[in-house]
């Protein structure tokens, strides 16, 4: 209870502190500042006095101006709330005068010290009127006279500064001033005040502005390249800083860009600042050339005005594959400042000219939120001043530049002015086994990290088996992450979470459910696979055996060893009228329900006296036989046309092998074969069917 009372009393005290500090009489006032203006308006008549306010202007205060001659006590007073007052000519006499100010408010009153002066000494001459001219040098002139004061001229003060500067440079002079140390095409501001003998100095004149003449520019452009967060040349664009006024020395009217490609081609581009078809974009500090640097080996840029051009600034593109992530970059960053420091490279070249430190906001197009500085090779620290957004990634890169203008990338790092937690978790995949699960994931997208990811937190929930938490270290340069969850139970379901962790804490998580495999799954699958393989192997062997035996399984014809086509048989041609549509691929005739069966009768051939052979019984050629022969010829002719239509030739027209040719010669030498039988036998029967002699021998 005592604590509550103490807090209550302290609150009352804090509330009343401003009131207590504001109470009391006004602070002491400084003496008034008085003068008698001698311009055309006042004509050296009245005394003008002014004074400073007291420290708290919020409280209404009344001021009174008091004066009295030094030789008597007759005084005068003017009251009001203003911080100035005028003593009219009729209210004072020339000579010594005492003047003071008194302030009064609800808390009391205060009185300033007395200002003592002679009225002849506080006359202020009129303000000079300033003019200028430029021939070989800049001359500042003005008009001023002390005749109205009936005094002699004493001196004048001149002060000047460049338009963008804040500090004045003051010089004492007479009635003329020559300004020699000026910069070309620069706006300068001048002010003049003068004093007469035994008088105050006049007020400063109005600011007089003069622009110095233009001259040819000097120096070189600060040339660099903007590649975003990538270092590939195809993603880079030229950029440079605008010349300061001291180097531009005039109005820069354009830039000349020279690009040299890897194949030796040279492209010269002249761009005006007034308009360059969108290739040139300039702001107050930088210019951006929007043509890609793909396949460009070197570039140079110069600026020009109406009187000349600068020396070209050269830049040689880095050679791909030579980048090294050294040395380590350290950042100190807040919303207003960025300090970059680094160690010396492991191999410091004697040809090193300088370091280049750059930063750019990740995700911004080239030319925006991008800046760089060049640092002497003896230094290892760079400093930037700007406005850096919180939770926003900035990539800081370090380069070396040699005396031959070759550029080498040393290292890069991501920094934040203020870090937060990642707004999303990583997306990942899983590989499942019996007792372990392997996780694969990519880093959180850079725009959603909100800070430098230090590690990943992996949480595994096995239900009754409890939870396990793993911390997986992350590296900014590592693109893909892998982690193996071991010692899991077979056939068990698990919930897996992954969170990215920054300095501000863990972010959003990504969840997946996984179930490890049962140990018998593969045991069941293995015999099944072996059985299928065995059945396929047996079928293949059987098919090959049937092909070897001359049978016709449903296999492609190129696997047949020498299987005859039954459609070329003379017997098959007799059946032609019984088959409606023979198939091109069939190798066994299609049988009808009641086919016509031909009986093969073996007839012994007896030799004749004239050396010819004839059957033992039967006529030479009956009329029926002739008709059959004619029918057979018609069938043969039809089959011949059919064979032509299906792209086949008769076997009688095929070229036989040497063995088959010898066999045919032996048959021709047999005397028991008649010419008539030769005519009635087709090439198929002669090629594949046994002869009568072979049948008898059996």
Secondary structure, DSSP 8 states (H G I E B T S, - for coil): -HHHHHHHHHHHHHHHHHHHHH-SS-------EEEEE-STTT-S-SEEEE----S-TTS--EEEEEEEETTS--EEEEEESSSEEEE-GGG--SSEEEEEEEEEETTEEEE---EEEEGGGSEE----EEEEEESSSEEEEEE---GGGT--EEEEEEEEEETT----EEEEESSEEEE-S--TT-EEEEEEEEEETTSBB------EEEE-------S--EEEEE-TT---GGG-EEEEE---HHHH-S---EEEEEEEETTS-EEEEEEETTB-TTSEEE-SSEEEE-S--TTEEEEEEEEEETTEE---EEEE---TT-----S-EEEEE-SSEEEEEE---SS--TTEEEEEEEEEETT--TTSSEEEEEEETT--EEEEES---TT--EEEEEEEEETT-BEEEEEEEEE-SS----SS---EEEEE-SS-EEEEEE---HHHH-S---EEEEEEE-GGG-EEEEEEE--TT--EEEEEE-S--TT-EEEEEEEEEETTEEEEEEEEEEE---THHHHHHHHHHHHHHHHHHHHHHHHHHHHHTT---S--GGG-SS---GGG-HHHHHTGGG-SS--SS--S----TT----------EEE-TTS-EEESSS-SS-HHHHHHHHHHHHHHHHHHHHHHHTT---GGGS---HHHHHHHHHHHH-TT--HHHHHHS-HHHHHHS--HHHHHH-
